Amino acid sequence: MKQWYEKLFENYGEKYDKEIFTQGTLGECDFIEKELNFNKSLKIIDVGCGTGRHSIELAKRGYRIMGVDLSESQLKKAREKAKASNLEIDFVQHDTRALPFENQFDAAIMLCEGGFPLMETDEMNFEILRNVTKSLKSPGKLIFTTLNGLFPIFHSINDFHGEGSQEGAHYHSETFDFMTFRDYNVTTFTDDDGNEQKLACNERYYIPSEITWLLKSLGFQKIEIFGAKLGAYSREDKLTTEDYEMLVIAEK
């Protein structure tokens, strides 16, 4: 049986690029470039690349990048966009819990919840981190965003989603379980064929100390966590309870 995240992305490539949370690509790539010291000889993997927005922008700027995703529909859209921009980028279908790479990349990016907190068990989420780590050379850098567990302790997730645009997917949180830090929600969206879909989803929120512990257990030496502002990632943004997402920068 397909999981909710597989169903969500199987016919959603066109609509996905119009979502409010996908509009920060340029600023996010500016930040990534700075973190990589503008070194275009580095080989990058974009994990959970979706329709390829970060891969394509970084390739336009001269970086060597491979995009991997579970959804063939999202990858098809990514390949079409790359072709339209005359870019040659490898967009490959892989389950990130079982990547075939070992010590092959200098840097990995995993942005906008591209897989990591969406899995149905903590063990599966950990497998994603473990496989991405295995894919990295030493030294190597991992830059990713994930859901900030400090946020739902102090705020309503429904209030946060209610602030966004009325277009695109709608999320309604039914229960937030403080024992597991999972939000059980119903997501309503219109697929690329114009059909309205309704999915029961659950996503794992992480507190910073958990992320630090998980990454330390995988051998990362330096782990830094910041607030993640859409399109405006910055090391100046100290993570607070107001941040819906956190930005993690880890080096091994």
N, C-alpha and C positions, 0 to 999 in steps of 0.2 A: 504494500500500500504506500502511495506517495505521501511524503510529509508535506505540511502546509507550505514550507518555503519552496518546495519543488513545484507545487501547484501554482503558487503566486507568480513565479517567474517564467512559467512555460509559455505564456502568451501575453507578455507585458513589456516587450522591448521598446515599442514606440512611446507608450504612456509613461514608462519609467523615466525617460529623459526629460519629461515635463514636470516631474514632481518637484516640490519646493526644496526638498533636501538634496537634490542633485545640481543645484544651481551655483555651488561654490567652487567649481573645478579650478578656475584660473588661480584664485588665491591659495587654494590648497596645494597646487603644483608649485607655486612660488615658494611656499614653505618647504616642500620636499626638496626642491633644488638647493635651497640654502643649507638644509640638513646634510645634503650629499656633497657640500662644498663645490657645487657646480661641476662636478667631475663626470664628464660624459663618457669616460672609459668604463664606468661601473656597469655591471649587468644587474638589472632589476626584475623582480617578479611582482606582478600585481595580482594579489590573491583575492578571489571573489570579485573579479574585475567588472562583472555586470556587462553593460553596453560599452565598456572600454573608455569611459570618459577621461580617467586619469592617464591610462596607458597612451591614448591618442595624443593628449596634450603634451605629455613628456616626450613622446616620439617626435612631435613637431619641433620640440626644443632640442632635439639631437641626442636623446638618451636611447640606450638599447634596453628594450623591455619586452617581457612575455606576460600575457594575460591568461589567467586560468579561472574557470568558473564551472559550476555544476550544471548550469542551465544552457542547453544548446540554443534556445531561443534568444537569450541575452547575447551569446557569443556570435550568433548570426548577424544581429544588429551591429555588434562591435566590428565585425569584419566588413560589413557594408560601409560603415562610417570611415573606417581606415582606408578602404579602397577609394572612397569619394575624396579623401584628402591625399591620395597618392602615397600612402604610407604602407610599408611592409612590416606588419607586426604579427607575431605568432599568437593567435588566440586559440587556446587548447582546452578541451573539456577534461576536467579532472575533478574527482572528489578530493577535497583538501584534507580529508582524514586519511588519505592514502596517496600522497604525492610520490612520484617516481624519482625525485631529484635528491642529490646528496652533494653538499659543498659546491653548488653550482652558481650561486648568486651572491653579489656583494651587498645587496639591499632587498628588503621585502616591504611592500606596502599592503595594507589590508584596511580599507577605509569604508566608512558609511555602513558598518555592520555587514561586511561582505562575507558572511558565513559564521564567524567566530561565536557570537552569543546566541545564534539561532538554533543550534542543535538541541535535540530533545533530552540529552543528558550532559552532566558536567564532564563526564569522561570523554564524550565525543568532542566537546568544545576543547578539552585539553589536547586531544589527538590533532586537532587543527593546529594549535600552537606548536606541538611537538614536530609535526611534519613540516611546517614552515621553518622552524629552527633548523631541522635536518637539511633543508634545502640551501641554507645560508653557509657561506664560507666563514672562516674565523680569521681576522675580524670580520664582522658583518653587522648590519644595522636593520632593525625591525621598527617600522613606524605604523601604528594602527590606532583606530578609534573603536571604542566600545561603550556600552550603556553604563552610565554612572549610578551605582547602587546607592550613593548618598542622596540622589535626587528624590526617589520615591519615599524616603523616610520622612522628608519634610514637605513634599508637594504632591498634588494630584496629577497623575499621568494624563488623565482626561483633560484637565485644564491646559496642560502643555500642548497636547495635540489640537485642542480647540482653538489655540491662538493662530494656527497656520491658515493657509489658503483654503478656501472652500472647494477648490478643484483637487483632483487627485484622490489618492487612497485616504480612507477615514478609519481611524483606530478608536475602538471603544474598549477601555480596560474594564474587565469584569471583576477580576480579583488580583491583588498583588499579595503573593505569599511570602511573608517575612522569614519563614523558616528556610525557604529555598532561594529567595530573591528572584523568583520568576513572576513575570506579569502574564496573566492569561487574558487575552484580548480577542475581540472580533474585528477583523479587518474587512472592510467593504471597498471594492475597487471595480473599475470598468476595464475589461481586458482590451486587447488591440482590435478585437472584432466587434467591440461595442456592447459586449454582454456584461451585465453586472454580476460580480462574484462575491461570495461571502465566505470567509475562512476563519476557523477557530485556530488561533496562533498562541504560542507562548515563547517568550524571550527571557534570557537570563541577564540580570543586571549584576555587575561586579563592583565590590568595594575596592578601593586602591590597594589595600594590604593583600587582598587575594591575588590580584594581578601581579604584584611584586613577588609574592611567594611562588606563584606558578612559573614566572619567568626565571627566578633564581634557581628553581629546581631543574630548569632546562639549560642552565649554564650561562645565563646572561650575567655580566659583571656590573653593568651600569644600567639602571632602570629609572626613568624620569616620567612623571605623570603630570599632565596639565589639563586645564579646561579646553574643550574643543568647540570653538565658535565656527559656525558654518562659513566656509570660504575665507576664514581669517585665523588660521591656526597661528599660535604664537607662544614662545617660551615665557612671555611676560604674563600669560594668563594662568594664575595659580588656580588649581582645581578647587571649586567650592560646592556647596550643596545646591547652588543655583544652576549648575551645569548639567544638562541632560546627558551629554556625552563626555567621555574623557579621551584625551590624546596621550598615547603611550609611545615613548621613544626608548628602545632598548638596544644595548650593544653587547656583542659577545666577543 
